């Protein structure tokens, strides 16, 4: 970035520049200066620091909580990072970095700021605001212009043309919606990226290249009989992703650092006439704490959705319907079954008021895992019938979408741990051998899928080996050991919006411990994974560290919040270092014995 000289190395041209800037500042009164009023709305990216003094204070506090030996960052460090003269910034005024082109290139960026005090340097006569002034920098020449007490500095005169043409009514702040303005007001750092030029020059070409490579890589490994279906499925998801990117108008992010907690708020705006906006408008928040139903046990992640789809179709159903309508898949499913399946899925969605899923771990060695979930429904008994039909008849569709899944078996009515439920054993389902091998590794050879009504609100399910099952929900309620009472889960949830349509809690400690103890679940590494599975760190199974994420839908937009504590970041770093050290100490070295010396043959034996 632009390197303006420090005191002691000031050259006359930089002195002249600063004087001109400050002379113009006198006319505009620094106290009223606002550099954001001159940032163009069509800038490819804008990074704003609304109050540097507060931001640096909070950042330093967070850094020291993560690492007590950290020095954090002070004003001099910040000014140096931007290449500005030390002491020139007003610490209570906004500072912005503007990227006129669709790339994060500091050579083409503009730094907008308010000088600290116009009285520190005697102003030169004849200083004119709005006129670009050249100066010498440590990395070569640069240019700057002042407007109403604000300074805009860049490496090239051309970059400053965008600033000169901006009027207050057409600045980037006026292009923000209400939530983006609140993010700008409350955040320590605010980032705004309109996507029009990024999509044209960067996103679309890169997306086309990556999607083409993905199709080639999958096509080269797919069996010939699955090639047509796989290609159709890939095309479907690629076009869906392309459509979503085309509808997205902007991305905004705000970083909050307060009291040892880091929050990243992200906000995506979409085309009001697009499919994404139509979905957001019909997805409404529903009351209920689904974490109060989930048993408190070691887990990788837990997700709860408080959402009702007024159109009667969830996102998963829309995806399934789109896949079933593909000619390559529709041809493999009887038309009456396909039609009935889609009708049943929509009927189940219309009854659903919320849902949850949790992937639990074996506390000693990770696998076999336990998947628990449920749906809050207006009529659980009717919901049971819907899900029973879907599971028993979705075989052809699943086999078409996911070759090797086979046709599911038929539910049997059983009683497990005093709970009446429907059950299908994994070993009874027809599956391709490699597909079965992976499922058995994850859930166990004797795993069963169970489905049951739980009170008058929920339909619950479980995929696990005994003794785990749908009876765990009743035990958790009776003993009071539910996830909403877990101290660490409650803490991370308190950092997220109180009412969010989707909340995800990830146990980073368990995830790290599990991933470093178990090899990837893909052949041919499956056999090594079985032998590599070892004891997990018991301190990470329940205590974290954890990270939380919440998502809300609004008309034409969605907003997410990611939250993590500094103490949890410190614990995660410490855990990663400890595990890495243990692995390096226990790594088995393969010793190749030296070759035996060759004994020459006696003369005459050749």
C-alpha positions, 0 to 999 in steps of 0.5 A: 500500500501507499507508504507515506513517510514517517517523521524524520524522513519527511521530504518536501513534496510530502510536506506540501501534500499534507499541508494542502490536505489540511488547508482544505480540512480547515474549510470543511471542518474536520469534526464534520468530515465523513469519508464514507460520503464520497465512497462510490456505490459501485466500488467493487469492495469497501472495508470500513473501520468505523472507530479505530480506537475502539476496534484496536482496543477490542482486538488487543483484548481478544488477542491477549485472551487467545495468547497472553504473550500477544502484543495485539495492535496499536494505532502506530501498527495500524497506520503502518499497515496502511502505509500512513504517516504515524499520528495522522489518523483521527482515531475516532473517525472512520477509515476506509479502504476502497477497491475500485476493481474486482480484486483485493489489490492494494496497489489499486486501492484507495485509503480514505481517512480524516487527519487528526488535527489541522493545527499541527502543520501550518497550511500552505496558501493556495491549497485547493480541495478536490485537486489531486496532489502528487507526493513521493512515497517509500514505494514510489510516487502516489497521489492524494486528494482532499474533500471536506476535511477527508483525505483520499490517497492512492498509488495512481491518479486514475484511481482517485477519479472515482472519488472526485465524481461521487456525490453524497446522494450516490455514495455507497452508504445510500445503497445499503439496506437497514441491516447493512447500515446497522452492521456498519454502525455496530461492527468493528470492521465492515466489509461490503462487496457488490457482486456485479463486476466480480461475477462478470470478471471473476466468479463466472469464469472461475465457477465454469472452470471448477465445475468443468474440472469437477465433472471430469474428475467424477466422470473419470471415476464413475462406473459406465452404467452410472455415467448418464445419471451422475452427469445429470445430477452434476448438471442439476447442482451446478446450474442450481449453484450458478442460479444462486450466484446470479441472483446474489447482489451483494455480500456484507460482513461485520466483525464484532469483538467484545468481551472476549467474544468474536462474532462474524455477521454476514448478510447476502442480498438477492434479486427480489424477483429471484427464486432465493428471495421467493423462498426467503419470503415464505420461510417464517420463524416458529417458536420452540427450543428443540435443544430441549429434546436432544439428549446431552451426549458427546457430539460433532454437531447439533442443528435445530431449525425453527422454521415453517415453510408456508408454501409447503415445501422445504429446501430438501424437498425442492431439491429432491423434486428437482432431481426426480424430475430429471429425465435420467432419474424419472425414467428409473422410477414408476410414475405413480410412485414418483408422484405419490412420493412428491405429494407425501413429501409436501404433505409432511412439510406442510405439517412440519414446524421445525426440526433438529439433527445431532451427530453423536460420537462414541465417547471412547473411540468415535465410531460407531456414531449415533445420528438422532433427529426429529421433526416438530409436527402439527400431527406426529401420528400422521407424520409417522405415516408420511415418513414411513411411506417415504422411507419404504418407497424412496428406494428407486429414487435414492438408487438413481440419485445415489447408486448403491443405495438400493431399495430400503426394506420394510419397517417392523413394529417393535418395542425398544426400551419401553418405546413403541417404534418402527425399525429397519435393520441396516443389515437387511437393506440391499446395498452395494458392498462398498456403500454398505462398508462405509455405513457399517463403519460409521454406524456399526454392523448392527445399526438400526433406523428407528422412527417413533412419535415423541409426545404430542409434538415430535416425530423422532428418529435414530440411526445407531447400534443398540443400546442407543435408540429413540428411547434416548429421548425419553431418558433424556427428558426424565433425567433432565440431561438435554442439550439445552442444559449443557453449560457449554452449549448454553454459553455459545447459544447466548452469543447468537441471536435469541430467535434464529430460524437455524442454529448450528453448534459444532464441537471443534474439540471433538471434531479435531480429536476425531479427525486426528484419531480416525483415517478418512472414511473413503476406500481404500483407507477404510481398513486403515481407519478401523485400525487407526481408531483410538481413544479420544480426548475425553475433555473435548467430547463434552466441553468443546471448544465450540463454535456457533452459527445462526441463520435468519431469512428476510425478504430478499436477504439472509443474515448469518452470525458466527460466534466463538470465544477467545478462550475456546480459540486458545483451547483449540490451538492448545489441543491442536498442538498437543495432538500434533506433538503426540502424533509425531512422538508415536509415529511408526517409522518404517525401517528398511534393513540394509541390503546384504553385501553381494558375495562374489562367485568363486572363479570358474563358477560363472 
